């Protein structure tokens, strides 16, 4: 199990998410963590594979809304059809950012 941490910030009037522009690739039970000094919201959408259409994590489905920290543990329901999710990072007053999360089978 590994943890990938992202920092959400504003640069040149745009949302940025580092490292890797917010894109993530992980395995079941890996943790993803987002932190920011700004209140942010995250929304998730399944774009490939098998999984909850709007939630890639093992924890109860509670989409983060106007928070400065969020952490989730990746879920893999079907190793024969691993999921990929698009997620949207939103900070009031800025154009949303749309990175991707890919969950690999072990």
SULQUI-V114910 format. One record per pair of residues at least 24 apart in sequence whose ideal C-beta (glycine too) atoms are under 6 Angstrom apart, sorted by the first residue. I is the first residue (numbers start at 1). J is the second residue. D is the distance in Angstrom with one decimal. If there is no record, write none. Layout:
I_J_D, I_J_D
This chain:
1_29_4.8, 1_30_5.8, 2_30_5.2, 3_31_4.3, 4_32_5.4, 5_33_4.6, 6_34_4.8, 7_35_5.9, 8_34_5.9, 8_36_3.7, 8_40_5.2, 8_89_5.9, 15_89_5.6, 15_91_5.4, 15_94_5.0, 15_97_4.4, 17_89_5.7, 17_97_5.9, 21_99_5.9, 22_99_3.3, 23_99_4.7, 23_100_5.3, 24_101_4.7, 25_102_4.6, 26_74_5.1, 27_104_5.3, 27_106_5.4, 28_74_5.9, 28_76_3.7, 29_73_6.0, 30_74_5.0, 31_73_5.4, 32_72_5.6, 33_71_4.3, 34_70_4.9, 35_69_5.2, 36_68_5.6, 38_91_5.0, 39_66_4.4, 40_91_5.1, 41_65_4.7, 41_66_6.0, 41_90_4.5, 42_87_5.7, 43_88_4.7, 44_85_5.1, 44_87_4.7, 45_86_5.1, 46_83_5.9, 46_85_5.7, 47_84_5.2, 47_86_5.1, 48_84_4.3, 49_81_4.8, 49_82_5.1, 49_83_3.5, 49_84_5.9, 50_77_5.4, 50_78_4.0, 50_81_4.2, 51_77_5.5, 51_83_3.7, 56_85_4.8, 56_101_5.8, 74_103_5.2, 76_103_5.2, 79_105_4.2
